[in-house]
Amino acid sequence: MFKLNSLRKNAFLALAMAALMVAVGCGSDTGTTAAEEATFKDGKKPVVNIPPDANKPPANFKSSLDTGSAPGAPPPGQ
């Protein structure tokens, strides 16, 4: 059987350890350069050039999830 004092002591130690781990983990990245940090803090959106047909599926693509959305289409899973 546990004594109340040892249970409180264990709970306090667990909370103290969790708080310490959170405090230690909230620092800055050590591998981040000053230029990378400045770019991140700048907040500008990156410029990404996506080709016009980048999201077009191949000609023979058939999705197994496409059960049709037209009226009279079979219910999903059939």
Secondary structure, 3 states (H helix, E strand, C coil): CCCHHHHHHHHHHHHHHHHHHHHHHCCCCCCCCHHHHHHHHHCCCCCCCCCCCCCCCCCCCCCCCCCCCCCCCCCCCC
